[in-house]
Amino acid sequence: MVKALKFGGTSMANAESIGKVRDIIVGDAEARYVVVSAPGKREPSDTKVTDMLISLYKENTVNGKKRIFDAIVKRFDDITAELGANVDLAADYAEIYEHSVGENASYDYIVSRGEYLSAKVLAALIGYEFVDAAEIVRFGADGRLDAELTRSLASDRLRVAYKAVVPGFYGTDAAGNIKAFSRGGSDISGAIVAEAVGARVYENWTDVDGFMVCDPRVVKNPKLIEMVTYRELRELAYMGASVLHPEAVFPVNKSGIPINIRNTFNPSAKGTMIVCYEDLENGKFTRENNVITGIAGKKDFVGIFIQKEMMNSEIGFVKTIMDILCENRLRLEHLPTGIDTVTLILDTAGVSDDVLENAVMQIRERCEPDTIEVHKGLSLIAVVGHGMSNTKGTASRVCGSLYKADVNIRMIDQGSSEMNIIIAVENEDYARSICALYSEFIG
Ligand code: ASP
């Protein structure tokens, strides 16, 4: 059995943390394929190597470039010296500097070098083969990952590498130029490698024990989620709970490989397992029978409450509204309807008041509603769990606990999947609502 392990920026930040990474790998016979991020922050005020590389690329003056470049070199030299890693990076340093100046300069190449160097250092330290991501990750002409080609390149190459360290975060385009993923993209690289080698599990090592049931800034010391399905995670992550790059789950989800979020700084903790729903159903994985797996939420939505008598018999009423939203490029999150009412819950982050006002004016003109009311400052809260689909009374508990907490529910929506109840409350009731739901369902 084989595992793929990905270590994030805090795990790779300095010699001490990389020492922990080494111990985790050498203590696990299954740990044969490793993907790494660039060194991240050593303390909160520190700068990630990836951000230093971005500054290197952007800096215009020769002196400024030299200063940043020297600082990057020092970070790697300190790491290799302290760890006693037998690796010579001089030629790589020279090439990086060359590619940061003049006509040779390439943004994607430069930002990806943190991962490249980090993987070289770790490979030398633990005696694994260094496999360049440029050989195995391929982007298509549309700039997106060519998943099929990547799968075959990666599995062919990694099959002949018994134990390998691969840099995360980048690959190449069809012309062979280095191309980087979006920030945090090493999670995707880890998933690619896990799938290519048919890993039993994709361990994603970070600096937290796993996913919490809800935001620890709202509820003090919330419980850890021991097991979550990909579908539940999608709902929770969409509503703001984030540990993983959102695209990282697709390659492994499809092949049914579980992801295990682990903590490099607390390796005895089991972390959070992310599994396919089907594997819960067929008994491959089991978990405590909780109704709710997690609670997540986001603030600052806008609600537009529309009422028109006999709306239900007017063909195309909602379509006209949708056209107006599309024309104004407004993102619709929820659309609960009544007999003669429709509510639009919009995510207006980055949208100017003018655009919103224009859309409302057009709805007034083209749909002629009896009333239209705009309400800013709404929060959406998602209560998520497959457990609710065969449990009576979940919605009643949601409403009851919010009633007891003196919260007015502005909207409630339960999708057909029956694994998610979404409620809208006023921003000022947001934290109180989450605390009430947490104590109702989790205790
Ligand atoms: N180093 C990159 C970043 O800081 C990629 C990653 O760590 O996943 O975003």
Residues whose N, C-alpha, C, O or C-beta is under 5 A from the ligand:
A	BS01	LIG	G9 S37 A38 T50 F169 R183 G184 G185 S186 D187
